[in-house]
Amino acid sequence: MTEFDFIIIGAGAAGLMLADGLGKDPAFKDKQILLLDKDSKNKNDRTWCFWEKDEGPFEEIVSKRWESIYFGGKEHKKSYAITPYSYKMVKGLDFYRHFLPKISSYPNVHFRQEAVTSVNEEPNGFVKVETPSARYHTQQVFNSLFSYESLGEHPKYPILQQHFIGWFVKTKEPVFNAGRATFMDFSVDQKDNTRFMYVLPFTEKEALVEYTLFSPSLLKDEEYEQAIRDYMISEFNSPEYEITEKEKGSIPMTCYDFSQHNTDRIFHIGTAGGWSKPSTGYTFMNTARKTKALIQHLKEEKNLSDFQQKSRFWYYDLLLLNILYRRNDLGRSIFESLFRKRKPQLILKFLDEETRWYEDIYIMMAPNPIPFIKSLIRHAFWVISAEKKRW
């Protein structure tokens, strides 16, 4: 087959969730769907974490959960029970092993390991998708491939990156608290950035230890890795350990309008569609929610240009990103104020965009309001200036 009703590019979280959702829904049983990815998806190439109340749709592939989290600031350091939430982890390989067999069981969904070399709309209303070995045609493409180059040289909104290197380590002695995840530990030297350690302990001797930054620019690999070495000694007094795996990544943190890259026939999903939470970089559960909504949107035959809608949380994210873009050193004090003055359950609810407006105000009153007021004024002047240019 070379003609399909839908072609999904990229078999990451968004691509696989969408392929599965379409494949199991009777409304799409007559649609032929192609999923393309250059990789065989047989490696543990990433780790997804999220918080959730009770059990959820990914329960059978959750490899570890924590009922408490630790936050470490300059002056405020505390462990929190987060009931009714649990902090959960899904390994990439477990995710692929779960979804790929499901997708192969649907007679109308086809997975092919091929790298996409070009995607072009044709005058006849079809989209041509080319790989090194084939040429496909479809009426609708869902593209999950993201690159920072797509944002352009002078984007309208500031762009930070959540960038990190993590080591899966195994120590000789029991040094980790296996029942508690370190959500953010700002005890490391900030160096005028927002820098913290993130620790997911699996047992008392095994953990993922990650050095993470919210900042515009990446570091050299050696700087991330030296920070992990130093932390293993300063926090766990453990100079001897085995590194079993490594992970590295960069997630865009921006209110950039990703929908401007969409057309009538090409629609971007996942990180490429702006589905990462701008202020935190968390993507997994947001992708699950967006995928479900997208499938319902298709069933109702609504125009895809109406799918992306800005909420008030988009503006909250924008204010924070404007601050961190101009004063990246303020990250620690902002997050420390939140955890010192507000319950973690409310913070998680806010980050899930499930709070009421009065809860939003209560959350935003926790940090020093001056940087946020300045950010709001700057944005207001920018909007006025932009409107004047239009007229």
Summary of the structure (lengths in Angstrom):
residues: 391
radius of gyration: 21.9
end to end distance: 50.8
largest distance: 67.9
contacts: 1205
relative contact order: 0.14
helix: 37%
strand: 30%
